[in-house]
Amino acid sequence: GKKILSKTISAETVESEIAKSLAEVQNNFKKVEIGSYPFFRLGKIGVSFVIRSSEKKQIDECYKQIVDFLKRKEIHIIDR
């Protein structure tokens, strides 16, 4: 089969704050799987978003939309 690619974004937020925006992005990318994984690390609460697909272009576009909505909501991105 095709190789599965992934990208991860971690941000200081809680899932309830981004659920609607994340659902909208997921609806735009049917060939992309988005996982959200809450964490508590070094005293900070956050969520890591893992984007997976066999299509790099789809991952890149999905990644950009997630980063854009995080910035619009003024949510601090920890690492990308």
mmCIF file of the N, C-alpha and C atoms, coordinates in Angstrom:
data_MODEL
# 
_entry.id   MODEL 
# 
loop_
_atom_site.group_PDB 
_atom_site.id 
_atom_site.type_symbol 
_atom_site.label_atom_id 
_atom_site.label_alt_id 
_atom_site.label_comp_id 
_atom_site.label_asym_id 
_atom_site.label_entity_id 
_atom_site.label_seq_id 
_atom_site.pdbx_PDB_ins_code 
_atom_site.Cartn_x 
_atom_site.Cartn_y 
_atom_site.Cartn_z 
_atom_site.occupancy 
_atom_site.B_iso_or_equiv 
_atom_site.pdbx_formal_charge 
_atom_site.auth_seq_id 
_atom_site.auth_comp_id 
_atom_site.auth_asym_id 
_atom_site.auth_atom_id 
_atom_site.pdbx_PDB_model_num 
ATOM 1   N N  . GLY A 1 1  ? 0.811   -1.188 0.000  1.00 0.00 ? 1  GLY A N  1 
ATOM 2   C CA . GLY A 1 1  ? 0.000   0.000  0.000  1.00 0.00 ? 1  GLY A CA 1 
ATOM 3   C C  . GLY A 1 1  ? 0.854   1.251  0.000  1.00 0.00 ? 1  GLY A C  1 
ATOM 4   N N  . LYS A 1 2  ? 0.178   2.374  -0.035 1.00 0.00 ? 2  LYS A N  1 
ATOM 5   C CA . LYS A 1 2  ? 0.859   3.661  -0.020 1.00 0.00 ? 2  LYS A CA 1 
ATOM 6   C C  . LYS A 1 2  ? 1.417   3.960  1.369  1.00 0.00 ? 2  LYS A C  1 
ATOM 7   N N  . LYS A 1 3  ? 2.544   4.666  1.382  1.00 0.00 ? 3  LYS A N  1 
ATOM 8   C CA . LYS A 1 3  ? 3.166   5.089  2.628  1.00 0.00 ? 3  LYS A CA 1 
ATOM 9   C C  . LYS A 1 3  ? 2.280   6.140  3.303  1.00 0.00 ? 3  LYS A C  1 
ATOM 10  N N  . ILE A 1 4  ? 2.070   5.997  4.615  1.00 0.00 ? 4  ILE A N  1 
ATOM 11  C CA . ILE A 1 4  ? 1.285   6.957  5.376  1.00 0.00 ? 4  ILE A CA 1 
ATOM 12  C C  . ILE A 1 4  ? 2.237   8.016  5.935  1.00 0.00 ? 4  ILE A C  1 
ATOM 13  N N  . LEU A 1 5  ? 1.914   9.279  5.653  1.00 0.00 ? 5  LEU A N  1 
ATOM 14  C CA . LEU A 1 5  ? 2.704   10.413 6.117  1.00 0.00 ? 5  LEU A CA 1 
ATOM 15  C C  . LEU A 1 5  ? 1.974   11.075 7.274  1.00 0.00 ? 5  LEU A C  1 
ATOM 16  N N  . SER A 1 6  ? 2.715   11.819 8.104  1.00 0.00 ? 6  SER A N  1 
ATOM 17  C CA . SER A 1 6  ? 2.048   12.524 9.204  1.00 0.00 ? 6  SER A CA 1 
ATOM 18  C C  . SER A 1 6  ? 2.779   13.810 9.557  1.00 0.00 ? 6  SER A C  1 
ATOM 19  N N  . LYS A 1 7  ? 2.023   14.726 10.152 1.00 0.00 ? 7  LYS A N  1 
ATOM 20  C CA . LYS A 1 7  ? 2.544   15.970 10.721 1.00 0.00 ? 7  LYS A CA 1 
ATOM 21  C C  . LYS A 1 7  ? 1.832   16.167 12.046 1.00 0.00 ? 7  LYS A C  1 
ATOM 22  N N  . THR A 1 8  ? 2.533   16.792 12.997 1.00 0.00 ? 8  THR A N  1 
ATOM 23  C CA . THR A 1 8  ? 1.959   17.037 14.312 1.00 0.00 ? 8  THR A CA 1 
ATOM 24  C C  . THR A 1 8  ? 2.069   18.520 14.675 1.00 0.00 ? 8  THR A C  1 
ATOM 25  N N  . ILE A 1 9  ? 1.016   19.035 15.279 1.00 0.00 ? 9  ILE A N  1 
ATOM 26  C CA . ILE A 1 9  ? 0.988   20.400 15.809 1.00 0.00 ? 9  ILE A CA 1 
ATOM 27  C C  . ILE A 1 9  ? 0.560   20.274 17.266 1.00 0.00 ? 9  ILE A C  1 
ATOM 28  N N  . SER A 1 10 ? 1.282   20.927 18.169 1.00 0.00 ? 10 SER A N  1 
ATOM 29  C CA . SER A 1 10 ? 0.877   20.956 19.576 1.00 0.00 ? 10 SER A CA 1 
ATOM 30  C C  . SER A 1 10 ? 0.559   22.389 19.965 1.00 0.00 ? 10 SER A C  1 
ATOM 31  N N  . ALA A 1 11 ? -0.510  22.559 20.733 1.00 0.00 ? 11 ALA A N  1 
ATOM 32  C CA . ALA A 1 11 ? -0.955  23.896 21.110 1.00 0.00 ? 11 ALA A CA 1 
ATOM 33  C C  . ALA A 1 11 ? -1.492  23.900 22.533 1.00 0.00 ? 11 ALA A C  1 
ATOM 34  N N  . GLU A 1 12 ? -1.393  25.073 23.175 1.00 0.00 ? 12 GLU A N  1 
ATOM 35  C CA . GLU A 1 12 ? -1.926  25.241 24.523 1.00 0.00 ? 12 GLU A CA 1 
ATOM 36  C C  . GLU A 1 12 ? -3.412  25.550 24.421 1.00 0.00 ? 12 GLU A C  1 
ATOM 37  N N  . THR A 1 13 ? -4.220  24.524 24.520 1.00 0.00 ? 13 THR A N  1 
ATOM 38  C CA . THR A 1 13 ? -5.671  24.667 24.437 1.00 0.00 ? 13 THR A CA 1 
ATOM 39  C C  . THR A 1 13 ? -6.308  23.410 25.004 1.00 0.00 ? 13 THR A C  1 
ATOM 40  N N  . VAL A 1 14 ? -7.627  23.405 25.052 1.00 0.00 ? 14 VAL A N  1 
ATOM 41  C CA . VAL A 1 14 ? -8.374  22.203 25.433 1.00 0.00 ? 14 VAL A CA 1 
ATOM 42  C C  . VAL A 1 14 ? -9.252  21.829 24.241 1.00 0.00 ? 14 VAL A C  1 
ATOM 43  N N  . GLU A 1 15 ? -9.591  20.563 24.137 1.00 0.00 ? 15 GLU A N  1 
ATOM 44  C CA . GLU A 1 15 ? -10.346 20.085 22.980 1.00 0.00 ? 15 GLU A CA 1 
ATOM 45  C C  . GLU A 1 15 ? -11.679 20.812 22.796 1.00 0.00 ? 15 GLU A C  1 
ATOM 46  N N  . SER A 1 16 ? -12.355 21.127 23.879 1.00 0.00 ? 16 SER A N  1 
ATOM 47  C CA . SER A 1 16 ? -13.661 21.787 23.751 1.00 0.00 ? 16 SER A CA 1 
ATOM 48  C C  . SER A 1 16 ? -13.543 23.158 23.087 1.00 0.00 ? 16 SER A C  1 
ATOM 49  N N  . GLU A 1 17 ? -12.410 23.813 23.221 1.00 0.00 ? 17 GLU A N  1 
ATOM 50  C CA . GLU A 1 17 ? -12.211 25.135 22.637 1.00 0.00 ? 17 GLU A CA 1 
ATOM 51  C C  . GLU A 1 17 ? -12.039 25.089 21.112 1.00 0.00 ? 17 GLU A C  1 
ATOM 52  N N  . ILE A 1 18 ? -11.598 23.954 20.590 1.00 0.00 ? 18 ILE A N  1 
ATOM 53  C CA . ILE A 1 18 ? -11.289 23.870 19.161 1.00 0.00 ? 18 ILE A CA 1 
ATOM 54  C C  . ILE A 1 18 ? -12.122 22.824 18.429 1.00 0.00 ? 18 ILE A C  1 
ATOM 55  N N  . ALA A 1 19 ? -13.020 22.154 19.111 1.00 0.00 ? 19 ALA A N  1 
ATOM 56  C CA . ALA A 1 19 ? -13.760 21.034 18.514 1.00 0.00 ? 19 ALA A CA 1 
ATOM 57  C C  . ALA A 1 19 ? -14.511 21.418 17.247 1.00 0.00 ? 19 ALA A C  1 
ATOM 58  N N  . LYS A 1 20 ? -15.234 22.526 17.273 1.00 0.00 ? 20 LYS A N  1 
ATOM 59  C CA . LYS A 1 20 ? -16.030 22.933 16.108 1.00 0.00 ? 20 LYS A CA 1 
ATOM 60  C C  . LYS A 1 20 ? -15.127 23.261 14.917 1.00 0.00 ? 20 LYS A C  1 
ATOM 61  N N  . SER A 1 21 ? -14.073 24.036 15.157 1.00 0.00 ? 21 SER A N  1 
ATOM 62  C CA . SER A 1 21 ? -13.147 24.405 14.078 1.00 0.00 ? 21 SER A CA 1 
ATOM 63  C C  . SER A 1 21 ? -12.440 23.173 13.515 1.00 0.00 ? 21 SER A C  1 
ATOM 64  N N  . LEU A 1 22 ? -12.061 22.261 14.395 1.00 0.00 ? 22 LEU A N  1 
ATOM 65  C CA . LEU A 1 22 ? -11.382 21.054 13.947 1.00 0.00 ? 22 LEU A CA 1 
ATOM 66  C C  . LEU A 1 22 ? -12.320 20.178 13.117 1.00 0.00 ? 22 LEU A C  1 
ATOM 67  N N  . ALA A 1 23 ? -13.588 20.101 13.508 1.00 0.00 ? 23 ALA A N  1 
ATOM 68  C CA . ALA A 1 23 ? -14.580 19.334 12.739 1.00 0.00 ? 23 ALA A CA 1 
ATOM 69  C C  . ALA A 1 23 ? -14.758 19.923 11.339 1.00 0.00 ? 23 ALA A C  1 
ATOM 70  N N  . GLU A 1 24 ? -14.749 21.256 11.235 1.00 0.00 ? 24 GLU A N  1 
ATOM 71  C CA . GLU A 1 24 ? -14.869 21.907 9.930  1.00 0.00 ? 24 GLU A CA 1 
ATOM 72  C C  . GLU A 1 24 ? -13.684 21.557 9.033  1.00 0.00 ? 24 GLU A C  1 
ATOM 73  N N  . VAL A 1 25 ? -12.481 21.568 9.604  1.00 0.00 ? 25 VAL A N  1 
ATOM 74  C CA . VAL A 1 25 ? -11.288 21.207 8.825  1.00 0.00 ? 25 VAL A CA 1 
ATOM 75  C C  . VAL A 1 25 ? -11.395 19.744 8.387  1.00 0.00 ? 25 VAL A C  1 
ATOM 76  N N  . GLN A 1 26 ? -11.779 18.860 9.311  1.00 0.00 ? 26 GLN A N  1 
ATOM 77  C CA . GLN A 1 26 ? -11.900 17.436 8.967  1.00 0.00 ? 26 GLN A CA 1 
ATOM 78  C C  . GLN A 1 26 ? -12.895 17.233 7.831  1.00 0.00 ? 26 GLN A C  1 
ATOM 79  N N  . ASN A 1 27 ? -13.979 17.979 7.820  1.00 0.00 ? 27 ASN A N  1 
ATOM 80  C CA . ASN A 1 27 ? -14.973 17.863 6.754  1.00 0.00 ? 27 ASN A CA 1 
ATOM 81  C C  . ASN A 1 27 ? -14.426 18.303 5.402  1.00 0.00 ? 27 ASN A C  1 
ATOM 82  N N  . ASN A 1 28 ? -13.426 19.190 5.409  1.00 0.00 ? 28 ASN A N  1 
ATOM 83  C CA . ASN A 1 28 ? -12.801 19.641 4.160  1.00 0.00 ? 28 ASN A CA 1 
ATOM 84  C C  . ASN A 1 28 ? -11.804 18.637 3.596  1.00 0.00 ? 28 ASN A C  1 
ATOM 85  N N  . PHE A 1 29 ? -11.366 17.702 4.419  1.00 0.00 ? 29 PHE A N  1 
ATOM 86  C CA . PHE A 1 29 ? -10.305 16.768 4.016  1.00 0.00 ? 29 PHE A CA 1 
ATOM 87  C C  . PHE A 1 29 ? -10.711 15.330 4.320  1.00 0.00 ? 29 PHE A C  1 
ATOM 88  N N  . LYS A 1 30 ? -11.468 14.749 3.411  1.00 0.00 ? 30 LYS A N  1 
ATOM 89  C CA . LYS A 1 30 ? -11.983 13.384 3.605  1.00 0.00 ? 30 LYS A CA 1 
ATOM 90  C C  . LYS A 1 30 ? -10.883 12.321 3.530  1.00 0.00 ? 30 LYS A C  1 
ATOM 91  N N  . LYS A 1 31 ? -9.763  12.638 2.861  1.00 0.00 ? 31 LYS A N  1 
ATOM 92  C CA . LYS A 1 31 ? -8.675  11.664 2.721  1.00 0.00 ? 31 LYS A CA 1 
ATOM 93  C C  . LYS A 1 31 ? -7.601  11.834 3.786  1.00 0.00 ? 31 LYS A C  1 
ATOM 94  N N  . VAL A 1 32 ? -7.907  12.646 4.797  1.00 0.00 ? 32 VAL A N  1 
ATOM 95  C CA . VAL A 1 32 ? -6.954  12.912 5.870  1.00 0.00 ? 32 VAL A CA 1 
ATOM 96  C C  . VAL A 1 32 ? -7.573  12.488 7.197  1.00 0.00 ? 32 VAL A C  1 
ATOM 97  N N  . GLU A 1 33 ? -6.783  11.840 8.023  1.00 0.00 ? 33 GLU A N  1 
ATOM 98  C CA . GLU A 1 33 ? -7.215  11.464 9.369  1.00 0.00 ? 33 GLU A CA 1 
ATOM 99  C C  . GLU A 1 33 ? -6.584  12.445 10.350 1.00 0.00 ? 33 GLU A C  1 
ATOM 100 N N  . ILE A 1 34 ? -7.414  13.057 11.191 1.00 0.00 ? 34 ILE A N  1 
ATOM 101 C CA . ILE A 1 34 ? -6.911  13.994 12.195 1.00 0.00 ? 34 ILE A CA 1 
ATOM 102 C C  . ILE A 1 34 ? -7.205  13.419 13.573 1.00 0.00 ? 34 ILE A C  1 
ATOM 103 N N  . GLY A 1 35 ? -6.155  13.236 14.348 1.00 0.00 ? 35 GLY A N  1 
ATOM 104 C CA . GLY A 1 35 ? -6.319  12.790 15.728 1.00 0.00 ? 35 GLY A CA 1 
ATOM 105 C C  . GLY A 1 35 ? -5.983  13.930 16.664 1.00 0.00 ? 35 GLY A C  1 
ATOM 106 N N  . SER A 1 36 ? -6.732  14.089 17.744 1.00 0.00 ? 36 SER A N  1 
ATOM 107 C CA . SER A 1 36 ? -6.402  15.105 18.746 1.00 0.00 ? 36 SER A CA 1 
ATOM 108 C C  . SER A 1 36 ? -6.149  14.392 20.072 1.00 0.00 ? 36 SER A C  1 
ATOM 109 N N  . TYR A 1 37 ? -5.015  14.714 20.665 1.00 0.00 ? 37 TYR A N  1 
ATOM 110 C CA . TYR A 1 37 ? -4.562  14.006 21.853 1.00 0.00 ? 37 TYR A CA 1 
ATOM 111 C C  . TYR A 1 37 ? -4.219  15.012 22.963 1.00 0.00 ? 37 TYR A C  1 
ATOM 112 N N  . PRO A 1 38 ? -5.050  15.072 23.997 1.00 0.00 ? 38 PRO A N  1 
ATOM 113 C CA . PRO A 1 38 ? -4.782  15.997 25.103 1.00 0.00 ? 38 PRO A CA 1 
ATOM 114 C C  . PRO A 1 38 ? -3.503  15.586 25.849 1.00 0.00 ? 38 PRO A C  1 
ATOM 115 N N  . PHE A 1 39 ? -2.835  16.599 26.435 1.00 0.00 ? 39 PHE A N  1 
ATOM 116 C CA . PHE A 1 39 ? -1.642  16.312 27.229 1.00 0.00 ? 39 PHE A CA 1 
ATOM 117 C C  . PHE A 1 39 ? -1.530  17.303 28.375 1.00 0.00 ? 39 PHE A C  1 
ATOM 118 N N  . PHE A 1 40 ? -0.765  16.912 29.370 1.00 0.00 ? 40 PHE A N  1 
ATOM 119 C CA . PHE A 1 40 ? -0.347  17.788 30.463 1.00 0.00 ? 40 PHE A CA 1 
ATOM 120 C C  . PHE A 1 40 ? 1.148   17.617 30.555 1.00 0.00 ? 40 PHE A C  1 
ATOM 121 N N  . ARG A 1 41 ? 1.881   18.661 30.158 1.00 0.00 ? 41 ARG A N  1 
ATOM 122 C CA . ARG A 1 41 ? 3.329   18.538 30.048 1.00 0.00 ? 41 ARG A CA 1 
ATOM 123 C C  . ARG A 1 41 ? 3.985   19.796 30.624 1.00 0.00 ? 41 ARG A C  1 
ATOM 124 N N  . LEU A 1 42 ? 4.908   19.617 31.539 1.00 0.00 ? 42 LEU A N  1 
ATOM 125 C CA . LEU A 1 42 ? 5.631   20.735 32.144 1.00 0.00 ? 42 LEU A CA 1 
ATOM 126 C C  . LEU A 1 42 ? 4.688   21.821 32.657 1.00 0.00 ? 42 LEU A C  1 
ATOM 127 N N  . GLY A 1 43 ? 3.614   21.394 33.280 1.00 0.00 ? 43 GLY A N  1 
ATOM 128 C CA . GLY A 1 43 ? 2.657   22.318 33.862 1.00 0.00 ? 43 GLY A CA 1 
ATOM 129 C C  . GLY A 1 43 ? 1.715   22.977 32.868 1.00 0.00 ? 43 GLY A C  1 
ATOM 130 N N  . LYS A 1 44 ? 1.740   22.561 31.627 1.00 0.00 ? 44 LYS A N  1 
ATOM 131 C CA . LYS A 1 44 ? 0.877   23.158 30.601 1.00 0.00 ? 44 LYS A CA 1 
ATOM 132 C C  . LYS A 1 44 ? -0.113  22.130 30.081 1.00 0.00 ? 44 LYS A C  1 
ATOM 133 N N  . ILE A 1 45 ? -1.343  22.597 29.898 1.00 0.00 ? 45 ILE A N  1 
ATOM 134 C CA . ILE A 1 45 ? -2.389  21.763 29.318 1.00 0.00 ? 45 ILE A CA 1 
ATOM 135 C C  . ILE A 1 45 ? -2.452  22.074 27.836 1.00 0.00 ? 45 ILE A C  1 
ATOM 136 N N  . GLY A 1 46 ? -2.586  21.037 27.025 1.00 0.00 ? 46 GLY A N  1 
ATOM 137 C CA . GLY A 1 46 ? -2.654  21.278 25.595 1.00 0.00 ? 46 GLY A CA 1 
ATOM 138 C C  . GLY A 1 46 ? -3.210  20.101 24.837 1.00 0.00 ? 46 GLY A C  1 
ATOM 139 N N  . VAL A 1 47 ? -3.171  20.251 23.519 1.00 0.00 ? 47 VAL A N  1 
ATOM 140 C CA . VAL A 1 47 ? -3.636  19.208 22.605 1.00 0.00 ? 47 VAL A CA 1 
ATOM 141 C C  . VAL A 1 47 ? -2.623  19.087 21.476 1.00 0.00 ? 47 VAL A C  1 
ATOM 142 N N  . SER A 1 48 ? -2.276  17.852 21.147 1.00 0.00 ? 48 SER A N  1 
ATOM 143 C CA . SER A 1 48 ? -1.462  17.592 19.961 1.00 0.00 ? 48 SER A CA 1 
ATOM 144 C C  . SER A 1 48 ? -2.388  17.086 18.866 1.00 0.00 ? 48 SER A C  1 
ATOM 145 N N  . PHE A 1 49 ? -2.259  17.671 17.689 1.00 0.00 ? 49 PHE A N  1 
ATOM 146 C CA . PHE A 1 49 ? -3.039  17.267 16.526 1.00 0.00 ? 49 PHE A CA 1 
ATOM 147 C C  . PHE A 1 49 ? -2.117  16.487 15.605 1.00 0.00 ? 49 PHE A C  1 
ATOM 148 N N  . VAL A 1 50 ? -2.495  15.261 15.294 1.00 0.00 ? 50 VAL A N  1 
ATOM 149 C CA . VAL A 1 50 ? -1.712  14.435 14.383 1.00 0.00 ? 50 VAL A CA 1 
ATOM 150 C C  . VAL A 1 50 ? -2.517  14.275 13.101 1.00 0.00 ? 50 VAL A C  1 
ATOM 151 N N  . ILE A 1 51 ? -1.908  14.695 11.999 1.00 0.00 ? 51 ILE A N  1 
ATOM 152 C CA . ILE A 1 51 ? -2.559  14.679 10.685 1.00 0.00 ? 51 ILE A CA 1 
ATOM 153 C C  . ILE A 1 51 ? -1.908  13.563 9.880  1.00 0.00 ? 51 ILE A C  1 
ATOM 154 N N  . ARG A 1 52 ? -2.726  12.620 9.374  1.00 0.00 ? 52 ARG A N  1 
ATOM 155 C CA . ARG A 1 52 ? -2.188  11.466 8.633  1.00 0.00 ? 52 ARG A CA 1 
ATOM 156 C C  . ARG A 1 52 ? -2.896  11.293 7.300  1.00 0.00 ? 52 ARG A C  1 
ATOM 157 N N  . SER A 1 53 ? -2.112  10.979 6.277  1.00 0.00 ? 53 SER A N  1 
ATOM 158 C CA . SER A 1 53 ? -2.657  10.682 4.954  1.00 0.00 ? 53 SER A CA 1 
ATOM 159 C C  . SER A 1 53 ? -1.533  10.124 4.089  1.00 0.00 ? 53 SER A C  1 
ATOM 160 N N  . SER A 1 54 ? -1.912  9.517  2.999  1.00 0.00 ? 54 SER A N  1 
ATOM 161 C CA . SER A 1 54 ? -0.910  9.068  2.032  1.00 0.00 ? 54 SER A CA 1 
ATOM 162 C C  . SER A 1 54 ? -0.623  10.168 1.006  1.00 0.00 ? 54 SER A C  1 
ATOM 163 N N  . GLU A 1 55 ? -1.355  11.286 1.105  1.00 0.00 ? 55 GLU A N  1 
ATOM 164 C CA . GLU A 1 55 ? -1.207  12.385 0.149  1.00 0.00 ? 55 GLU A CA 1 
ATOM 165 C C  . GLU A 1 55 ? -0.605  13.612 0.833  1.00 0.00 ? 55 GLU A C  1 
ATOM 166 N N  . LYS A 1 56 ? 0.671   13.901 0.528  1.00 0.00 ? 56 LYS A N  1 
ATOM 167 C CA . LYS A 1 56 ? 1.388   15.001 1.168  1.00 0.00 ? 56 LYS A CA 1 
ATOM 168 C C  . LYS A 1 56 ? 0.688   16.345 0.967  1.00 0.00 ? 56 LYS A C  1 
ATOM 169 N N  . LYS A 1 57 ? 0.182   16.607 -0.219 1.00 0.00 ? 57 LYS A N  1 
ATOM 170 C CA . LYS A 1 57 ? -0.483  17.875 -0.489 1.00 0.00 ? 57 LYS A CA 1 
ATOM 171 C C  . LYS A 1 57 ? -1.690  18.065 0.427  1.00 0.00 ? 57 LYS A C  1 
ATOM 172 N N  . GLN A 1 58 ? -2.454  16.992 0.643  1.00 0.00 ? 58 GLN A N  1 
ATOM 173 C CA . GLN A 1 58 ? -3.615  17.058 1.532  1.00 0.00 ? 58 GLN A CA 1 
ATOM 174 C C  . GLN A 1 58 ? -3.186  17.353 2.969  1.00 0.00 ? 58 GLN A C  1 
ATOM 175 N N  . ILE A 1 59 ? -2.108  16.708 3.425  1.00 0.00 ? 59 ILE A N  1 
ATOM 176 C CA . ILE A 1 59 ? -1.594  16.959 4.776  1.00 0.00 ? 59 ILE A CA 1 
ATOM 177 C C  . ILE A 1 59 ? -1.175  18.420 4.910  1.00 0.00 ? 59 ILE A C  1 
ATOM 178 N N  . ASP A 1 60 ? -0.439  18.919 3.934  1.00 0.00 ? 60 ASP A N  1 
ATOM 179 C CA . ASP A 1 60 ? 0.045   20.302 3.988  1.00 0.00 ? 60 ASP A CA 1 
ATOM 180 C C  . ASP A 1 60 ? -1.103  21.310 4.028  1.00 0.00 ? 60 ASP A C  1 
ATOM 181 N N  . GLU A 1 61 ? -2.138  21.091 3.226  1.00 0.00 ? 61 GLU A N  1 
ATOM 182 C CA . GLU A 1 61 ? -3.282  22.004 3.204  1.00 0.00 ? 61 GLU A CA 1 
ATOM 183 C C  . GLU A 1 61 ? -4.081  21.923 4.508  1.00 0.00 ? 61 GLU A C  1 
ATOM 184 N N  . CYS A 1 62 ? -4.263  20.724 5.018  1.00 0.00 ? 62 CYS A N  1 
ATOM 185 C CA . CYS A 1 62 ? -4.969  20.523 6.280  1.00 0.00 ? 62 CYS A CA 1 
ATOM 186 C C  . CYS A 1 62 ? -4.190  21.177 7.427  1.00 0.00 ? 62 CYS A C  1 
ATOM 187 N N  . TYR A 1 63 ? -2.901  20.966 7.452  1.00 0.00 ? 63 TYR A N  1 
ATOM 188 C CA . TYR A 1 63 ? -2.008  21.553 8.457  1.00 0.00 ? 63 TYR A CA 1 
ATOM 189 C C  . TYR A 1 63 ? -2.157  23.071 8.455  1.00 0.00 ? 63 TYR A C  1 
ATOM 190 N N  . LYS A 1 64 ? -2.143  23.678 7.272  1.00 0.00 ? 64 LYS A N  1 
ATOM 191 C CA . LYS A 1 64 ? -2.249  25.126 7.142  1.00 0.00 ? 64 LYS A CA 1 
ATOM 192 C C  . LYS A 1 64 ? -3.589  25.611 7.711  1.00 0.00 ? 64 LYS A C  1 
ATOM 193 N N  . GLN A 1 65 ? -4.671  24.902 7.423  1.00 0.00 ? 65 GLN A N  1 
ATOM 194 C CA . GLN A 1 65 ? -5.978  25.318 7.942  1.00 0.00 ? 65 GLN A CA 1 
ATOM 195 C C  . GLN A 1 65 ? -6.032  25.229 9.471  1.00 0.00 ? 65 GLN A C  1 
ATOM 196 N N  . ILE A 1 66 ? -5.414  24.206 10.039 1.00 0.00 ? 66 ILE A N  1 
ATOM 197 C CA . ILE A 1 66 ? -5.394  24.082 11.504 1.00 0.00 ? 66 ILE A CA 1 
ATOM 198 C C  . ILE A 1 66 ? -4.579  25.218 12.113 1.00 0.00 ? 66 ILE A C  1 
ATOM 199 N N  . VAL A 1 67 ? -3.400  25.480 11.567 1.00 0.00 ? 67 VAL A N  1 
ATOM 200 C CA . VAL A 1 67 ? -2.570  26.577 12.072 1.00 0.00 ? 67 VAL A CA 1 
ATOM 201 C C  . VAL A 1 67 ? -3.319  27.900 11.953 1.00 0.00 ? 67 VAL A C  1 
ATOM 202 N N  . ASP A 1 68 ? -4.004  28.111 10.835 1.00 0.00 ? 68 ASP A N  1 
ATOM 203 C CA . ASP A 1 68 ? -4.755  29.355 10.632 1.00 0.00 ? 68 ASP A CA 1 
ATOM 204 C C  . ASP A 1 68 ? -5.838  29.545 11.694 1.00 0.00 ? 68 ASP A C  1 
ATOM 205 N N  . PHE A 1 69 ? -6.628  28.482 11.983 1.00 0.00 ? 69 PHE A N  1 
ATOM 206 C CA . PHE A 1 69 ? -7.686  28.683 12.977 1.00 0.00 ? 69 PHE A CA 1 
ATOM 207 C C  . PHE A 1 69 ? -7.108  28.826 14.383 1.00 0.00 ? 69 PHE A C  1 
ATOM 208 N N  . LEU A 1 70 ? -5.984  28.191 14.671 1.00 0.00 ? 70 LEU A N  1 
ATOM 209 C CA . LEU A 1 70 ? -5.349  28.383 15.978 1.00 0.00 ? 70 LEU A CA 1 
ATOM 210 C C  . LEU A 1 70 ? -4.887  29.829 16.129 1.00 0.00 ? 70 LEU A C  1 
ATOM 211 N N  . LYS A 1 71 ? -4.315  30.385 15.077 1.00 0.00 ? 71 LYS A N  1 
ATOM 212 C CA . LYS A 1 71 ? -3.867  31.780 15.122 1.00 0.00 ? 71 LYS A CA 1 
ATOM 213 C C  . LYS A 1 71 ? -5.053  32.728 15.264 1.00 0.00 ? 71 LYS A C  1 
ATOM 214 N N  . ARG A 1 72 ? -6.142  32.469 14.518 1.00 0.00 ? 72 ARG A N  1 
ATOM 215 C CA . ARG A 1 72 ? -7.332  33.320 14.621 1.00 0.00 ? 72 ARG A CA 1 
ATOM 216 C C  . ARG A 1 72 ? -7.903  33.318 16.034 1.00 0.00 ? 72 ARG A C  1 
ATOM 217 N N  . LYS A 1 73 ? -7.841  32.172 16.680 1.00 0.00 ? 73 LYS A N  1 
ATOM 218 C CA . LYS A 1 73 ? -8.352  32.054 18.055 1.00 0.00 ? 73 LYS A CA 1 
ATOM 219 C C  . LYS A 1 73 ? -7.314  32.506 19.086 1.00 0.00 ? 73 LYS A C  1 
ATOM 220 N N  . GLU A 1 74 ? -6.151  32.941 18.584 1.00 0.00 ? 74 GLU A N  1 
ATOM 221 C CA . GLU A 1 74 ? -5.047  33.391 19.442 1.00 0.00 ? 74 GLU A CA 1 
ATOM 222 C C  . GLU A 1 74 ? -4.604  32.315 20.420 1.00 0.00 ? 74 GLU A C  1 
ATOM 223 N N  . ILE A 1 75 ? -4.527  31.089 19.919 1.00 0.00 ? 75 ILE A N  1 
ATOM 224 C CA . ILE A 1 75 ? -4.070  29.950 20.720 1.00 0.00 ? 75 ILE A CA 1 
ATOM 225 C C  . ILE A 1 75 ? -2.586  29.761 20.439 1.00 0.00 ? 75 ILE A C  1 
ATOM 226 N N  . HIS A 1 76 ? -1.810  29.677 21.512 1.00 0.00 ? 76 HIS A N  1 
ATOM 227 C CA . HIS A 1 76 ? -0.362  29.539 21.406 1.00 0.00 ? 76 HIS A CA 1 
ATOM 228 C C  . HIS A 1 76 ? 0.019   28.164 20.866 1.00 0.00 ? 76 HIS A C  1 
ATOM 229 N N  . ILE A 1 77 ? 0.763   28.161 19.769 1.00 0.00 ? 77 ILE A N  1 
ATOM 230 C CA . ILE A 1 77 ? 1.267   26.915 19.197 1.00 0.00 ? 77 ILE A CA 1 
ATOM 231 C C  . ILE A 1 77 ? 2.609   26.622 19.843 1.00 0.00 ? 77 ILE A C  1 
ATOM 232 N N  . ILE A 1 78 ? 2.724   25.443 20.450 1.00 0.00 ? 78 ILE A N  1 
ATOM 233 C CA . ILE A 1 78 ? 3.940   25.072 21.173 1.00 0.00 ? 78 ILE A CA 1 
ATOM 234 C C  . ILE A 1 78 ? 5.013   24.611 20.192 1.00 0.00 ? 78 ILE A C  1 
ATOM 235 N N  . ASP A 1 79 ? 4.664   23.684 19.341 1.00 0.00 ? 79 ASP A N  1 
ATOM 236 C CA . ASP A 1 79 ? 5.618   23.232 18.336 1.00 0.00 ? 79 ASP A CA 1 
ATOM 237 C C  . ASP A 1 79 ? 4.887   22.690 17.139 1.00 0.00 ? 79 ASP A C  1 
ATOM 238 N N  . ARG A 1 80 ? 5.610   22.722 16.001 1.00 0.00 ? 80 ARG A N  1 
ATOM 239 C CA . ARG A 1 80 ? 5.046   22.224 14.755 1.00 0.00 ? 80 ARG A CA 1 
ATOM 240 C C  . ARG A 1 80 ? 6.121   21.473 14.039 1.00 0.00 ? 80 ARG A C  1 
# 
